[in-house]
Amino acid sequence: MPHFPRVVTGLLTVLLPACANLSTTPSPPLTFVIVRHAEKAQDDPRDPMLTDAGRSRAAALASALADAPITAVYATQFHRTRQTAAPTARAHGLPITVYDPGQSASILAARLRQSHRAGHVLVVAHSNTAPAIAAALCGCEVAPMDENEYDRRMTVRLAGNGAATLTSESVP
């Protein structure tokens, strides 16, 4: 049995570095893109459709995300959010997952984080919920959104170690 320790030592010399590499390999990034629905019409006070400008904004969002690895698209049950999400979902061959806008942002954020591990997830929300969703995802403060603001795109990137960064930009 004098060769047994050398064999074990040899195996450990090969396997331990491989195991160390597995534990330090970063997880693929997870990115959430949060937007408010595009411009809404005045056709129905409870559930309006999008205006022509809103449909153009939804198409521009889909174009901007065309090369992103979109893995899921979320919207509320309202026409304006689903119509904003539809061009992106269609372009990536994905269904729109409906979420409850009355659900707390922290519960929704926890569900999103649990359900997705990599890729880009689009969340179409409302002026009174989009900033709270972004804040819950990043663990940071996010400025409120004005009722007439349709051009803010908030992107929360989660690193493999769980660190979150928020970028916010105005888009045409």
For each residue, the residues with C-beta under 8 A, 3 or more apart:
1: 4
2: 5 6
3: 6 7
4: 1 7 8
5: 2 8 9
6: 2 3 9 10
7: 3 4 10 11
8: 4 5 11 12
9: 5 6 12 13
10: 6 7 13 14
11: 7 8 14 15
12: 8 9 15 16
13: 9 10 16 17
14: 10 11 17 18
15: 11 12 18 19
16: 12 13 19 20
17: 13 14 20 21
18: 14 15 21 22
19: 15 16 22 23
20: 16 17 23 24
21: 17 18 24 25
22: 18 19 25
23: 19 20
24: 20 21
25: 21 22
26: 159 160 161
27: 30 117 118 159 160
28: 117 118 119 160
29: 118 157 158 159 160
30: 27 113 116 117 118 119 121 157 158
31: 68 119 120 121 155 156 157 158
32: 112 120 121 123 134 137 155 156 158
33: 65 68 120 121 122 123 153 154 155
34: 123 125 130 133 134 137 153 154 155 156
35: 61 84 122 123 124 125 130 152 153 154
36: 124 125 126 127 130 145 149 150 152
37: 40 50 54 75 78 80 81 83 84 124 125 126 150
38: 50 51 53 54 55 56 57 58 61 80 83 84 150
39: 50 51 53 54 57 150
40: 37 48 49 50 51 54 80
41: 44 48 49 50 51 54
42: 45 48
43: 48 49
44: 41 47 48 49 79
45: 42 48
46:
47: 44 78 79 80
48: 40 41 42 43 44 45 79 80
49: 40 41 43 44 79 80 83
50: 37 38 39 40 41 54 55 57 58 79 80 83 84
51: 38 39 40 41 54 55
52: 55 56
53: 38 39 56 57
54: 37 38 39 40 41 50 51 57 58 80 83 84 150
55: 38 50 51 52 58 59 83
56: 38 52 53 59 60
57: 38 39 50 53 54 60 61 84 150 151
58: 38 50 54 55 61 62 83 84 85 86 87 88
59: 55 56 62 63 87
60: 56 57 63 64 171 172
61: 35 38 57 58 64 65 84 87 88 122 153 171
62: 58 59 65 66 87 88 90 91
63: 59 60 66
64: 60 61 153 171
65: 33 61 62 68 70 88 91 120 122
66: 62 63 91
67:
68: 31 33 65 120
69: 118 119 120
70: 65 73 88 91 92 94 119 120 121 122
71: 94 116 118 119 120 121
72: 94 97 115 116 119 121 122
73: 70 85 88 89 92 94 95 96 97 121 122 124
74: 85 96 97 98 99 112 121 122 123 124
75: 37 78 81 82 84 85 96 97 98 99 123 124
76: 81 82 98 99 100 101 124 125 126
77: 81 82 98 100 101
78: 37 47 75 81 82 101 126
79: 44 47 48 49 50 82 83
80: 37 38 40 47 48 49 50 54 83 84
81: 37 75 76 77 78 84 85 124 125 126
82: 75 76 77 78 79 85 86 96 98 124
83: 37 38 49 50 54 55 58 79 80 86
84: 35 37 38 50 54 57 58 61 75 80 81 124
85: 58 73 74 75 81 82 88 89 96 122 124
86: 58 82 83 89 90 96
87: 58 59 61 62 90 91
88: 58 61 62 65 70 73 85 91 92 122
89: 73 85 86 92 94 95 96 122
90: 62 86 87 93
91: 62 65 66 70 87 88
92: 70 73 88 89
93: 90
94: 70 71 72 73 89
95: 73 89
96: 73 74 75 82 85 86 89
97: 72 73 74 75
98: 74 75 76 77 82
99: 74 75 76 103 108 111
100: 76 77 103
101: 76 77 78 125 126 129
102:
103: 99 100 107 108
104: 107 108
105: 108 109 129 132 133 135 136
106: 109 110 136
107: 103 104 110 111
108: 99 103 104 105 111 112 133 136
109: 105 106 112 113 133 136 137
110: 106 107 113 114 136
111: 99 107 108 114 115
112: 32 74 108 109 115 116 121 123 137
113: 30 109 110 116 137 158
114: 110 111
115: 72 111 112
116: 30 71 72 112 113 119 121
117: 27 28 30
118: 27 28 29 30 69 71
119: 28 30 31 69 70 71 72 116
120: 31 32 33 65 68 69 70 71
121: 30 31 32 33 70 71 72 73 74 112 116
122: 33 35 61 65 70 72 73 74 85 88 89
123: 32 33 34 35 74 75 112 130 133
124: 35 36 37 73 74 75 76 81 82 84 85
125: 34 35 36 37 76 81 101 129 130 133
126: 36 37 76 78 81 101 129 130
127: 36 130 145 146 147 149
128: 132 145
129: 101 105 125 126 132 133
130: 34 35 36 123 125 126 127 133 134 145 152 154
131: 134 135 142 143 144 145 154
132: 105 128 129 135 136 142
133: 34 105 108 109 123 125 129 130 136 137
134: 32 34 130 131 137 138 142 154 156 166 168
135: 105 131 132 138 139 140 141 142
136: 105 106 108 109 110 132 133 139
137: 32 34 109 112 113 133 134 156 158 164
138: 134 135 142 156 164 165 166
139: 135 136 164
140: 135 164 166
141: 135
142: 131 132 134 135 138 154 166 168
143: 131 168
144: 131
145: 36 127 128 130 131 149 152
146: 127 149
147: 127
148:
149: 36 127 145 146 152
150: 36 37 38 39 54 57
151: 57 170 171 172
152: 35 36 130 145 149 168 169 170 171
153: 33 34 35 61 64 168 169 170 171
154: 33 34 35 130 131 134 142 166 167 168
155: 31 32 33 34 166 167 168 169
156: 31 32 34 134 137 138 164 165 166
157: 29 30 31 164 165 167
158: 29 30 31 32 113 137 162 163 164
159: 26 27 29 162 163 164 165
160: 26 27 28 29
161: 26
162: 158 159
163: 158 159
164: 137 138 139 140 156 157 158 159
165: 138 156 157 159
166: 134 138 140 142 154 155 156
167: 154 155 157
168: 134 142 143 152 153 154 155
169: 152 153 155
170: 151 152 153
171: 60 61 64 151 152 153
172: 60 151
